[in-house]
Amino acid sequence: MTQDQWGQVKQDLRKTVGSSNYTNWIEPLELSDVADGVATLDVPTSFVGNYVSQKFGEHILFHLRSAAPDVRRISFNVPAKRPVATRATSTAAPRADAVRAERDNVIAAAPLEPKFTFDSFVVGKPNELAHAAAKRVAEGGPVTFNPLFLYGGVGLGKTHLMHAIAWELQQNQPNLNVLYLSAEQFMYRFVQALRDRKMMDFKELFRSVDVLMVDDVQFIAGKDSTQEEFFHTFNALVDQNKQIIISADRAPGEIEKLEERIKSRLQCGLVVDLHPTNYELRLGILQSKVEFYRGQYPDLVMADGVLEFLAHRIRKNVRVLEGALTRLFAFASLVGHEITLDLTQDCLADVLRASERQLTVEEIQRQVSDHYNIRLSDLVGPKRTRIFARPRQVAMYLCKQMTSRSLPDIGRRFGGRDHTTVMHGVRKIEELRASDAQIAEDLDLLRRTLEA
Ligand SMILES: Nc1ncnc2c1ncn2[C@@H]1O[C@H](COP(=O)(O)OP(=O)(O)OP(=O)(O)O)[C@@H](O)[C@H]1O
């Protein structure tokens, strides 16, 4: 492809993306090479490369292919000699820069979501520790804990925090090579390298990044050779004091089919979890999203109490909450009505119904036995010692409070106990709740976890 053709592609892109996007993002791109179906574009920083890849990658590919149909992929490259303001202070040798430039191509493999920044992340009690740890890593100072291991249930903000770290690092230290990818992509790249006999390149690439982020690491559980390679990559980077950030849907020790040595390595740094959201956090997130929608739908009015209603009723995860709000605004703008409680209930009937799902006695029993670290069989079994009897009473109390089961029914599910035993247990916990701060705290925590 000639530079003239590339000039034409850029002009076509101007029409597609609009002139301000063009000036900010497309204009600075330079075509440096087309080989083996890959068009390499020079960008001033990997931050720009990431953003352009995410926002305009498909448009660029589309127009490139109209001029050169054999282009299958675009890759972004930060050229070694390009003068970048922040590089003036860099002590990196030219060779190191060249290697970096090569590595920057990889980052485009997992584009970062522009919306996932620290600014848009709402902090509350359930996520404050994870947020603080992520902020610390994003400062890019000396590595104090390695790895940072973030875990939590679906849709609680793990990916959001990882992208926020990557954005901040890239913005403040464009020379740093930050590589973010999912564990699935890690496996895919590993398998590809094996197939193409490019393991040396693979190893060099992964071992020469400054910050490695691997999302959803539970994915490699049970995939033996990928785990093996991951383990070596991990060790090599830790040895060089390079920061690693990992996320998973559960704690390292709880990921089944993950090699013990990997589990123990993952536990070596700081392990923090994102707790299920509470009401205040859900409300805070809704309020911040509404600010955004107000910009998009300036004419829409929202009645008082709608956000509180949603925060109260949709407890699942933030993704569901966000989806509900998006749907609500889209619907209201379509019908041109104020967003009232009635409209909310109509529009989100299915989401609200799904969130109403009743808790089961079994879920409560499981949660309580986890909380007190006793076996489920002991919780429902015959042993009467205090260490089992008290958690049992707590579980009975929660079943009475949080399900619609009758006392005889609850008794049956606790090893065939009589309803008077359940009643006694419930009363006991009611009394203790007022007099024993520990029990009150346990109940509060259990209730919040079960409601999430
Ligand atoms: N505290 C928060 N503030 C603002 N938005 C949030 C917060 N937590 C989660 N979100 C939003 O919720 C959605 C889901 O978050 P994210 O993708 O980070 O979840 P996850 O924990 O990685 O889930 P999964 O396990 O499914 O990968 C995203 O759109 C994210 O922006």
The ligand as an SDF file (V2000), in Angstrom:
LIG
                    3D

 31 33  0  0  0  0  0  0  0  0999 V2000
  -17.9850    0.8140   41.7810 N   0  0  0  0  0  0  0  0  0  0  0  0
  -18.3920    0.9700   40.5170 C   0  0  0  0  0  0  0  0  0  0  0  0
  -18.6000    2.1960   40.0200 N   0  0  0  0  0  0  0  0  0  0  0  0
  -19.0330    2.3790   38.7560 C   0  0  0  0  0  0  0  0  0  0  0  0
  -19.2760    1.3700   37.8870 N   0  0  0  0  0  0  0  0  0  0  0  0
  -19.0760    0.1260   38.3310 C   0  0  0  0  0  0  0  0  0  0  0  0
  -18.6220   -0.1480   39.6530 C   0  0  0  0  0  0  0  0  0  0  0  0
  -18.5220   -1.4860   39.8000 N   0  0  0  0  0  0  0  0  0  0  0  0
  -18.8750   -2.0210   38.6310 C   0  0  0  0  0  0  0  0  0  0  0  0
  -19.2060   -1.0670   37.7370 N   0  0  0  0  0  0  0  0  0  0  0  0
  -19.6720   -1.2530   36.3610 C   0  0  0  0  0  0  0  0  0  0  0  0
  -20.3250   -2.5230   36.2860 O   0  0  0  0  0  0  0  0  0  0  0  0
  -20.0230   -3.1820   35.0680 C   0  0  0  0  0  0  0  0  0  0  0  0
  -19.4080   -4.5300   35.3610 C   0  0  0  0  0  0  0  0  0  0  0  0
  -18.1170   -4.3360   35.9220 O   0  0  0  0  0  0  0  0  0  0  0  0
  -16.8450   -5.2140   35.5060 P   0  0  0  0  0  0  0  0  0  0  0  0
  -16.9290   -5.6050   34.0600 O   0  0  0  0  0  0  0  0  0  0  0  0
  -15.6250   -4.5100   35.9600 O   0  0  0  0  0  0  0  0  0  0  0  0
  -17.1280   -6.4870   36.4060 O   0  0  0  0  0  0  0  0  0  0  0  0
  -16.2280   -7.7470   36.7020 P   0  0  0  0  0  0  0  0  0  0  0  0
  -16.0910   -7.7980   38.1740 O   0  0  0  0  0  0  0  0  0  0  0  0
  -14.9880   -7.7070   35.8970 O   0  0  0  0  0  0  0  0  0  0  0  0
  -17.1930   -8.8980   36.2340 O   0  0  0  0  0  0  0  0  0  0  0  0
  -16.9150  -10.2920   35.4680 P   0  0  0  0  0  0  0  0  0  0  0  0
  -16.5800  -11.2440   36.5390 O   0  0  0  0  0  0  0  0  0  0  0  0
  -18.2200  -10.5650   34.8080 O   0  0  0  0  0  0  0  0  0  0  0  0
  -15.7930  -10.0690   34.5020 O   0  0  0  0  0  0  0  0  0  0  0  0
  -19.0990   -2.2530   34.3090 C   0  0  0  0  0  0  0  0  0  0  0  0
  -19.8410   -1.5180   33.3690 O   0  0  0  0  0  0  0  0  0  0  0  0
  -18.5340   -1.3300   35.3680 C   0  0  0  0  0  0  0  0  0  0  0  0
  -18.2260   -0.0530   34.8580 O   0  0  0  0  0  0  0  0  0  0  0  0
  1  2  1  0
  2  3  1  0
  2  7  2  0
  3  4  2  0
  4  5  1  0
  5  6  2  0
  6  7  1  0
  6 10  1  0
  7  8  1  0
  8  9  2  0
  9 10  1  0
 10 11  1  0
 11 12  1  0
 11 30  1  0
 12 13  1  0
 13 14  1  0
 13 28  1  0
 14 15  1  0
 15 16  1  0
 16 17  2  0
 16 18  1  0
 16 19  1  0
 19 20  1  0
 20 21  2  0
 20 22  1  0
 20 23  1  0
 23 24  1  0
 24 25  2  0
 24 26  1  0
 24 27  1  0
 28 29  1  0
 28 30  1  0
 30 31  1  0
M  END
$$$$
